[in-house]
Amino acid sequence: MLAALVPVIGHAETPPPPFGIEWFLDCPQPELERLDPEVIERTQCGIVTAPLDHAAPERGSISFDITRVGARQPLSRQGALFTNPGGPGLDAGGAFAVHLATVWKHYARQPEWGGTYRTLADTFDVVEVTPRGLGSVPGSRLECRSDEVIVPQEDASEDRSEANLLAIRDNARLIAQACASHPLTPYITTEQTARDLEFVRRQLGELQFNYLGNAYGTWLGAWYGGLFPAHVGRMVLDSNINWTSTFEHASFIVAGEKEKIFDRFVAHPAALDPGVYHLGDSPVAVRRVFMTLLPSVRTALRSNNRYYSDPAGLMGAQVLSRWLSETPHSDDLALEARARAHQFSPNPAIEERAKLMFSLLLQRVREPLQTSMPKPGPLQMSAADSVRTAILCNDSVYSSEATWQRKEAESLASHPVAGSALEARQCTTWPRKNARPLPHKELARLDSLLMIQAEFDDQAPSTGAAWAFERTFPASRVQLKDAYAHGVSFSGVSACVNQWVGDYLAHGTRPPRSTVCSDAQAMQ
């Protein structure tokens, strides 16, 4: 491997650093609750230096991190599995690769299908490549900055005043201007990131590109498959974004999916057992509880999928909203003490969950800002938020601000519980309007795609995944029925899915075109 120098954006008069991979002797510990010492012993990390623009390498270089967990039996090694945990803008720091290798080692002890995972653990490396714009080298990090000031804004679902909508629009324009003007931004695209993966494949000497991608990782994997179909080995795309459409369309279908999830996993179960949940005896009554919450509590409940999709979340929200209305000046300690003494449910498990949800929601209500809102003051975006903006805005063409405002209003009218779930408003004022579409026609000819999808997923709705599936005829799909999950494979929700994915990755055995698993386990 070529040693990489400290990468920066190159200048015409400066010789570019050599492209390649520099492996380190020591690696930082990945952020996981439990680390397997044997897996860590097999883990390497390093820095990749690649062309800033793969179509014009003379323009300079960019660097990003790489993590590789080696096969347990290197002499029997069959290849490598490249991975991406999602995003865009997510840097797992190698934790996803370490997690997969650890899960495979654990699954290898299973009596029925352990042999498949022994094969994977023994004979496949796991490689995680940090997407460009993120990672540990400052000169290659995208961080949007501006001396102009972000003004305070409220949640768009709850405050539809002209003053708040104007603040939201102004902040979105400022974010777009600051990010679009950064010199790295034109090169922070999924196409360039996919070409980074091909660059790494060649550097590692891998004959095929085997891949597991979650969520945005499916969009990235689809880009790679469209650009380099001849090099695709076994590709698993889990929790799919519709790669035959745009990020704007993916945003527009989220609110409807959130509404379905609330009805299926909150309104109907609560109505079937009103003595346990105390939320009403019909789905309409349960929805009414949500809509009569204080706006700040509704915003807190929507802020996390875990709160939103659990009846215990609505139970905690109902009590919190009532107490805040009755005694608006109560301090948090008094509210927490009152909640500990309050009986939410006669069911001990639900009682415990409702008390926890009460505390979490109280904390969210007291926070002055939600994580999705920009912080007031001079603009200082993290690399994660900056890369997310660059990818969303560079990859797709968007409608006008007026269209998005109309879509928000329509979403609130038709999906009042879900609210306005639209993302990437800043992309409506993005200066570049020439996004290259994903080369789907090449991807559609591949017979090596396995799609995994939960029936319910409000981050990557199954309706979008179905459109992609129907337009990629040789692909196979495993759908987990009656499940609410994002990232199904190796998440502990379905042994059936894990068997199909394991058999495909280890042996190339694909399921029939459309396959259903029905053993979903609830994730609480």
C-alpha positions as CSV (number, residue, x, y, z in Angstrom):
1,M,0.0,0.0,0.0
2,L,1.2,3.5,-0.7
3,A,1.7,5.7,2.4
4,A,-0.7,8.6,2.5
5,L,0.5,12.1,3.5
6,V,-1.7,14.4,5.4
7,P,-4.4,15.1,2.8
8,V,-5.6,18.5,1.9
9,I,-7.3,20.0,-1.2
10,G,-4.4,20.2,-3.7
11,H,-3.2,23.3,-5.5
12,A,-2.0,23.3,-9.1
13,E,1.5,24.3,-8.1
14,T,1.8,21.7,-5.3
15,P,2.5,18.1,-6.1
16,P,-0.4,16.0,-4.9
17,P,0.2,13.4,-2.1
18,P,0.4,9.9,-3.3
19,F,-3.0,8.1,-3.4
20,G,-3.4,5.0,-1.3
21,I,-3.9,3.6,2.2
22,E,-1.8,4.1,5.3
23,W,-2.5,1.5,7.9
24,F,-1.9,2.4,11.6
25,L,-0.4,0.3,14.3
26,D,-2.9,1.3,16.9
27,C,-6.6,2.2,16.6
28,P,-9.0,4.1,18.8
29,Q,-11.6,1.9,20.5
30,P,-15.0,1.9,18.6
31,E,-17.9,3.3,20.6
32,L,-19.7,0.1,21.4
33,E,-21.2,-1.1,24.7
34,R,-19.4,-4.4,24.6
35,L,-16.1,-5.0,22.8
36,D,-14.9,-8.5,22.0
37,P,-11.1,-8.6,22.6
38,E,-10.6,-11.2,19.9
39,V,-12.5,-9.1,17.4
40,I,-10.6,-6.0,18.4
41,E,-7.3,-7.9,18.0
42,R,-8.3,-8.5,14.3
43,T,-9.2,-4.9,13.7
44,Q,-7.0,-2.5,11.7
45,C,-7.6,1.2,10.9
46,G,-6.0,3.7,8.6
47,I,-6.4,6.7,6.3
48,V,-7.3,6.5,2.6
49,T,-6.0,9.3,0.3
50,A,-8.1,9.4,-2.9
51,P,-8.6,11.9,-5.7
52,L,-10.8,14.8,-4.7
53,D,-12.4,14.4,-8.1
54,H,-12.2,10.9,-9.6
55,A,-12.8,12.3,-13.1
56,A,-9.9,14.8,-12.7
57,P,-7.2,13.4,-10.2
58,E,-5.0,16.4,-10.9
59,R,-7.4,18.6,-8.8
60,G,-6.0,17.3,-5.6
61,S,-6.8,14.8,-2.9
62,I,-9.2,14.1,-0.1
63,S,-8.8,11.7,2.8
64,F,-11.1,9.6,4.9
65,D,-10.9,6.8,7.4
66,I,-11.0,3.1,6.9
67,T,-11.5,0.2,9.3
68,R,-11.0,-3.5,8.5
69,V,-11.8,-6.5,10.7
70,G,-9.8,-9.4,9.3
71,A,-11.1,-12.9,8.8
72,R,-10.5,-15.4,11.6
73,Q,-8.7,-17.7,9.2
74,P,-6.7,-15.5,6.8
75,L,-5.3,-18.5,4.9
76,S,-8.9,-19.6,4.0
77,R,-10.1,-16.1,3.2
78,Q,-12.7,-15.7,0.5
79,G,-13.0,-12.0,0.3
80,A,-14.3,-8.8,2.0
81,L,-17.6,-7.4,2.9
82,F,-17.8,-3.6,2.5
83,T,-20.4,-2.0,4.8
84,N,-22.2,1.3,5.3
85,P,-24.5,1.9,8.4
86,G,-26.5,4.7,6.9
87,G,-26.7,8.5,7.0
88,P,-25.9,10.5,5.0
89,G,-23.6,12.3,7.4
90,L,-23.0,9.3,9.7
91,D,-19.5,8.4,10.8
92,A,-19.7,5.2,12.8
93,G,-15.9,5.3,13.4
94,G,-15.5,1.7,12.5
95,A,-18.1,0.6,15.0
96,F,-20.4,-0.9,12.4
97,A,-17.7,-3.2,11.0
98,V,-16.7,-4.3,14.5
99,H,-20.3,-4.8,15.4
100,L,-21.0,-7.1,12.4
101,A,-17.9,-9.2,13.0
102,T,-18.9,-9.6,16.7
103,V,-22.5,-10.6,15.7
104,W,-21.2,-13.1,13.2
105,K,-19.0,-14.7,15.9
106,H,-21.9,-14.9,18.2
107,Y,-24.3,-16.3,15.6
108,A,-21.7,-19.0,14.8
109,R,-22.7,-20.7,18.0
110,Q,-26.3,-21.1,16.9
111,P,-27.1,-24.8,16.6
112,E,-29.3,-24.6,13.5
113,W,-27.5,-22.1,11.2
114,G,-24.2,-21.4,13.0
115,G,-22.2,-23.0,10.2
116,T,-23.1,-20.2,7.8
117,Y,-21.8,-17.5,10.2
118,R,-18.7,-19.5,11.0
119,T,-18.0,-19.3,7.3
120,L,-18.5,-15.6,7.3
121,A,-16.5,-15.0,10.5
122,D,-13.6,-17.3,9.4
123,T,-13.3,-16.3,5.7
124,F,-14.5,-12.7,5.2
125,D,-12.9,-9.4,6.2
126,V,-15.4,-6.7,7.1
127,V,-14.5,-3.2,5.8
128,E,-16.0,0.1,6.8
129,V,-15.1,3.2,4.8
130,T,-16.0,6.5,6.3
131,P,-17.7,8.7,3.7
132,R,-15.8,11.6,2.3
133,G,-16.2,14.9,4.2
134,L,-16.2,13.1,7.6
135,G,-13.4,11.3,9.4
136,S,-10.4,12.4,11.4
137,V,-8.3,14.6,9.1
138,P,-9.4,18.3,9.5
139,G,-8.4,19.4,6.0
140,S,-10.7,16.9,4.5
141,R,-13.7,17.6,6.7
142,L,-16.7,19.5,5.4
143,E,-17.8,22.0,8.1
144,C,-20.2,24.8,7.0
145,R,-19.5,28.1,8.6
146,S,-20.8,31.7,8.3
147,D,-20.6,34.9,10.2
148,E,-24.3,35.5,9.4
149,V,-26.7,34.6,12.2
150,I,-29.2,31.8,12.5
151,V,-32.3,33.3,14.0
152,P,-34.5,31.3,16.5
153,Q,-37.2,29.2,15.0
154,E,-39.9,26.9,16.4
155,D,-41.1,23.5,15.2
156,A,-42.8,23.9,11.8
157,S,-45.5,21.4,12.7
158,E,-46.7,23.5,15.7
159,D,-46.0,27.1,14.8
160,R,-47.3,28.0,11.3
161,S,-47.2,31.7,11.9
162,E,-45.8,33.8,9.1
163,A,-43.0,35.0,11.4
164,N,-41.9,31.5,12.2
165,L,-42.1,30.3,8.6
166,L,-40.0,33.4,7.6
167,A,-37.4,32.4,10.2
168,I,-37.3,28.9,8.9
169,R,-36.9,30.1,5.3
170,D,-34.2,32.5,6.2
171,N,-32.3,29.9,8.1
172,A,-32.6,27.4,5.3
173,R,-31.2,30.0,2.8
174,L,-28.3,30.7,5.1
175,I,-27.4,27.1,5.5
176,A,-27.6,26.5,1.7
177,Q,-25.4,29.5,1.0
178,A,-22.8,28.6,3.6
179,C,-22.5,24.9,2.5
180,A,-22.7,25.5,-1.2
181,S,-19.8,28.0,-1.0
182,H,-17.4,25.6,0.8
183,P,-14.7,24.5,-1.6
184,L,-15.2,20.8,-0.7
185,T,-18.9,20.8,-1.3
186,P,-19.0,20.2,-5.0
187,Y,-17.1,16.9,-4.4
188,I,-19.3,15.6,-1.6
189,T,-21.7,13.5,-3.6
190,T,-22.8,9.9,-3.5
191,E,-21.3,9.4,-6.9
192,Q,-17.8,10.5,-5.7
193,T,-18.3,8.4,-2.5
194,A,-19.2,5.3,-4.6
195,R,-16.0,5.9,-6.6
196,D,-14.1,6.1,-3.3
197,L,-15.4,2.5,-2.6
198,E,-14.2,1.4,-6.0
199,F,-10.8,3.0,-5.3
200,V,-10.5,1.2,-2.0
201,R,-11.6,-2.1,-3.6
202,R,-8.7,-1.8,-6.1
203,Q,-6.2,-0.7,-3.4
204,L,-7.1,-3.8,-1.3
205,G,-6.9,-6.1,-4.3
206,E,-10.4,-7.4,-3.9
207,L,-11.7,-9.1,-7.1
208,Q,-15.4,-8.4,-6.1
209,F,-17.3,-5.8,-4.2
210,N,-19.5,-7.6,-1.6
211,Y,-21.6,-5.1,0.3
212,L,-24.1,-4.6,3.1
213,G,-25.7,-1.1,3.3
214,N,-28.4,0.2,5.6
215,A,-30.8,3.1,4.8
216,Y,-28.6,5.7,3.0
217,G,-26.2,2.9,2.5
218,T,-28.7,1.4,0.1
219,W,-28.6,4.6,-2.0
220,L,-24.8,4.4,-1.9
221,G,-24.8,0.7,-2.8
222,A,-27.2,1.3,-5.7
223,W,-24.9,4.1,-7.0
224,Y,-21.9,1.7,-6.8
225,G,-23.9,-1.1,-8.6
226,G,-25.0,1.4,-11.3
227,L,-21.4,2.6,-11.9
228,F,-19.5,-0.7,-11.6
229,P,-21.9,-3.5,-12.2
230,A,-19.1,-5.8,-13.4
231,H,-17.5,-5.7,-10.0
232,V,-20.5,-6.3,-7.8
233,G,-20.4,-9.6,-5.9
234,R,-23.1,-10.1,-3.3
235,M,-25.0,-7.0,-2.3
236,V,-27.5,-6.7,0.5
237,L,-29.5,-3.5,0.7
238,D,-31.4,-3.2,4.0
239,S,-34.1,-0.5,4.7
240,N,-34.2,0.9,1.2
241,I,-34.5,4.4,0.0
242,N,-36.1,4.5,-3.4
243,W,-33.0,4.9,-5.6
244,T,-35.1,5.2,-8.7
245,S,-36.5,8.5,-7.5
246,T,-35.1,11.5,-5.5
247,F,-34.4,12.5,-1.9
248,E,-37.2,15.0,-2.2
249,H,-39.7,12.2,-3.0
250,A,-38.3,10.2,-0.1
251,S,-39.0,13.1,2.2
252,F,-42.5,13.6,0.9
253,I,-43.7,10.0,1.8
254,V,-42.4,10.0,5.4
255,A,-45.4,11.6,7.0
256,G,-47.8,9.1,5.6
257,E,-45.6,6.2,6.9
258,K,-45.4,7.8,10.4
259,E,-49.2,8.1,10.5
260,K,-49.5,4.4,9.6
261,I,-47.0,3.4,12.3
262,F,-48.9,5.5,15.0
263,D,-52.2,3.8,14.0
264,R,-50.8,0.3,13.9
265,F,-48.5,0.4,17.0
266,V,-50.1,3.0,19.3
267,A,-53.8,3.7,18.5
268,H,-55.1,0.2,17.8
269,P,-53.2,-1.7,20.6
270,A,-54.1,1.0,23.1
271,A,-57.8,1.0,22.1
272,L,-57.9,-2.8,22.4
273,D,-56.9,-2.7,26.0
274,P,-58.1,0.6,27.5
275,G,-57.9,-0.7,31.1
276,V,-54.1,-1.1,30.7
277,Y,-53.2,2.0,28.6
278,H,-55.8,4.5,29.8
279,L,-55.8,6.3,26.4
280,G,-59.4,5.6,25.2
281,D,-61.4,2.7,23.8
282,S,-61.2,3.5,20.1
283,P,-58.4,4.5,17.7
284,V,-60.1,7.8,17.2
285,A,-60.0,8.5,21.0
286,V,-56.3,7.6,21.2
287,R,-55.6,10.0,18.3
288,R,-57.6,12.7,20.1
289,V,-55.3,12.3,23.1
290,F,-52.3,13.0,20.9
291,M,-53.9,16.0,19.3
292,T,-54.9,17.6,22.6
293,L,-51.4,17.5,24.1
294,L,-49.6,20.8,24.6
295,P,-47.7,21.7,21.5
296,S,-44.3,21.4,23.3
297,V,-45.2,17.9,24.4
298,R,-46.3,16.9,20.9
299,T,-43.0,18.2,19.5
300,A,-41.1,16.2,22.1
301,L,-43.1,13.0,21.3
302,R,-42.4,13.4,17.6
303,S,-38.7,14.0,18.2
304,N,-37.8,10.4,18.6
305,N,-39.2,7.3,16.8
306,R,-39.0,5.3,20.1
307,Y,-41.3,7.7,21.9
308,Y,-43.7,8.2,18.9
309,S,-44.3,4.5,18.2
310,D,-44.9,3.2,21.7
311,P,-48.3,3.5,23.6
312,A,-46.2,4.1,26.7
313,G,-44.8,7.2,25.1
314,L,-48.3,8.6,24.6
315,M,-49.2,7.6,28.2
316,G,-46.2,9.6,29.6
317,A,-47.0,12.5,27.3
318,Q,-50.6,12.6,28.3
319,V,-49.8,12.9,32.0
320,L,-46.9,15.3,31.4
321,S,-49.1,17.6,29.3
322,R,-51.9,17.6,31.9
323,W,-49.6,18.4,34.8
324,L,-47.8,21.2,32.8
325,S,-51.2,22.7,32.0
326,E,-52.3,22.5,35.6
327,T,-49.1,23.7,37.2
328,P,-47.0,25.4,34.5
329,H,-44.4,26.6,37.1
330,S,-43.6,23.2,38.7
331,D,-39.9,22.4,38.8
332,D,-38.6,19.2,37.2
333,L,-37.7,17.5,40.5
334,A,-41.3,17.9,41.7
335,L,-42.7,16.6,38.4
336,E,-40.3,13.6,38.5
337,A,-41.3,12.8,42.1
338,R,-45.0,13.0,41.2
339,A,-44.5,10.7,38.3
340,R,-42.7,8.1,40.4
341,A,-45.7,8.1,42.8
342,H,-48.3,8.1,39.9
343,Q,-49.8,4.8,38.6
344,F,-49.8,4.9,34.8
345,S,-50.9,1.3,34.3
346,P,-51.8,-1.9,36.2
347,N,-49.4,-3.8,33.9
348,P,-45.9,-3.7,35.6
349,A,-43.9,-3.7,32.3
350,I,-46.0,-0.9,30.8
351,E,-46.0,1.0,34.1
352,E,-42.2,1.0,34.1
353,R,-42.0,2.1,30.4
354,A,-44.5,4.9,30.9
355,K,-42.5,6.3,33.8
356,L,-39.3,6.2,31.7
357,M,-41.1,7.9,28.8
358,F,-42.4,10.6,31.2
359,S,-38.8,11.4,32.2
360,L,-37.4,11.4,28.7
361,L,-40.2,13.6,27.4
362,L,-39.8,16.1,30.3
363,Q,-36.2,16.4,29.4
364,R,-37.0,17.0,25.7
365,V,-39.6,19.6,26.6
366,R,-37.1,21.5,28.7
367,E,-34.5,21.5,26.0
368,P,-34.6,24.9,24.3
369,L,-33.9,23.4,20.9
370,Q,-34.7,20.2,19.1
371,T,-31.8,18.4,17.4
372,S,-33.3,19.0,14.0
373,M,-33.2,22.8,14.4
374,P,-30.1,24.9,13.8
375,K,-28.6,26.6,16.8
376,P,-29.2,30.4,16.9
377,G,-26.1,32.6,16.4
378,P,-23.3,32.5,13.8
379,L,-23.7,29.4,11.7
380,Q,-21.4,26.5,12.9
381,M,-22.5,23.2,11.5
382,S,-20.9,19.9,12.4
383,A,-19.2,17.7,9.8
384,A,-22.2,15.3,10.1
385,D,-24.8,18.0,9.4
386,S,-22.7,19.6,6.7
387,V,-22.1,16.3,4.8
388,R,-25.8,15.5,5.2
389,T,-26.8,18.8,3.6
390,A,-24.2,18.4,0.8
391,I,-25.3,14.9,-0.1
392,L,-29.1,15.7,0.0
393,C,-28.7,18.8,-2.0
394,N,-26.0,17.7,-4.5
395,D,-27.6,14.3,-5.3
396,S,-31.2,15.5,-6.2
397,V,-33.0,18.4,-7.7
398,Y,-35.6,20.0,-5.5
399,S,-38.8,22.0,-6.0
400,S,-39.2,25.6,-5.0
401,E,-39.6,27.0,-1.4
402,A,-43.2,27.8,-2.2
403,T,-43.8,24.2,-3.2
404,W,-42.3,22.9,0.0
405,Q,-44.4,25.3,2.1
406,R,-47.5,24.0,0.3
407,K,-46.4,20.4,0.9
408,E,-45.9,21.1,4.6
409,A,-49.4,22.5,4.9
410,E,-50.9,19.5,3.0
411,S,-48.9,17.1,5.2
412,L,-50.2,18.7,8.3
413,A,-53.8,18.6,7.1
414,S,-53.7,15.0,6.0
415,H,-51.3,13.6,8.6
416,P,-51.9,15.7,11.8
417,V,-50.4,13.2,14.2
418,A,-47.2,12.8,12.1
419,G,-46.9,16.5,11.5
420,S,-44.6,17.9,8.9
421,A,-41.8,15.4,8.5
422,L,-40.1,17.1,5.5
423,E,-36.3,17.3,5.5
424,A,-33.8,19.2,3.4
425,R,-35.7,22.5,3.0
426,Q,-32.3,24.2,2.5
427,C,-32.0,22.3,-0.8
428,T,-34.8,24.4,-2.3
429,T,-32.4,27.3,-2.6
430,W,-29.3,25.2,-3.5
431,P,-27.5,27.1,-6.3
432,R,-26.5,24.0,-8.3
433,K,-29.5,22.5,-10.1
434,N,-27.8,19.8,-12.3
435,A,-27.8,16.7,-10.1
436,R,-26.8,13.6,-12.0
437,P,-29.4,10.8,-11.6
438,L,-28.4,7.5,-10.3
439,P,-27.6,5.1,-13.2
440,H,-30.4,2.8,-12.4
441,K,-30.6,1.1,-15.8
442,E,-27.2,-0.6,-15.2
443,L,-28.2,-1.5,-11.7
444,A,-31.5,-3.0,-12.9
445,R,-29.6,-5.6,-14.9
446,L,-27.8,-7.0,-11.9
447,D,-28.9,-10.4,-10.5
448,S,-26.9,-10.0,-7.3
449,L,-29.1,-7.7,-5.2
450,L,-30.9,-8.8,-2.1
451,M,-33.3,-6.2,-0.6
452,I,-34.4,-6.4,3.1
453,Q,-37.3,-4.4,4.3
454,A,-39.5,-4.2,7.4
455,E,-43.2,-3.7,6.6
456,F,-43.2,-0.5,8.7
457,D,-40.2,2.0,8.6
458,D,-40.7,5.7,8.9
459,Q,-37.1,6.5,7.9
460,A,-37.1,4.5,4.7
461,P,-40.8,3.7,4.0
462,S,-41.6,0.4,2.5
463,T,-43.7,2.1,-0.3
464,G,-40.5,3.7,-1.6
465,A,-38.6,0.4,-1.3
466,A,-41.4,-1.3,-3.2
467,W,-41.1,1.1,-6.1
468,A,-37.3,0.4,-6.3
469,F,-37.9,-3.4,-6.1
470,E,-40.5,-3.4,-8.9
471,R,-38.0,-1.5,-11.2
472,T,-35.1,-3.8,-10.4
473,F,-36.5,-7.1,-11.7
474,P,-33.6,-9.5,-11.1
475,A,-33.4,-8.5,-7.4
476,S,-34.7,-10.6,-4.6
477,R,-36.5,-9.1,-1.6
478,V,-37.2,-10.4,2.0
479,Q,-39.9,-8.5,3.7
480,L,-40.4,-8.8,7.5
481,K,-44.2,-8.7,8.0
482,D,-45.9,-6.7,10.7
483,A,-42.5,-5.3,11.9
484,Y,-41.5,-1.8,12.7
485,A,-37.7,-1.6,12.3
486,H,-35.0,0.4,10.5
487,G,-32.0,-1.8,9.8
488,V,-33.3,-5.3,10.0
489,S,-30.3,-7.6,9.4
490,F,-28.4,-8.5,12.5
491,S,-30.5,-6.3,14.7
492,G,-32.1,-9.1,16.7
493,V,-35.6,-8.8,15.3
494,S,-35.8,-11.8,13.0
495,A,-33.9,-15.1,12.8
496,C,-35.6,-15.7,9.5
497,V,-34.0,-12.6,7.9
498,N,-30.6,-13.4,9.4
499,Q,-30.7,-16.9,7.9
500,W,-31.5,-15.6,4.4
501,V,-28.9,-12.8,4.7
502,G,-26.2,-15.1,6.1
503,D,-26.8,-17.8,3.4
504,Y,-26.6,-15.2,0.7
505,L,-23.4,-13.5,1.9
506,A,-21.6,-16.8,2.8
507,H,-22.8,-19.0,-0.1
508,G,-24.5,-16.9,-2.7
509,T,-27.9,-18.6,-2.0
510,R,-30.6,-16.0,-2.8
511,P,-34.2,-16.4,-1.7
512,P,-37.0,-16.4,-4.2
513,R,-37.9,-13.1,-5.9
514,S,-40.4,-12.1,-3.2
515,T,-40.0,-13.8,0.2
516,V,-41.8,-13.1,3.5
517,C,-40.5,-13.6,7.1
518,S,-43.1,-13.5,9.9
519,D,-41.1,-13.9,13.0
520,A,-40.6,-10.3,14.0
521,Q,-39.6,-9.6,17.6
522,A,-40.6,-6.2,19.1
523,M,-37.8,-3.8,19.7
524,Q,-38.4,-1.7,22.9
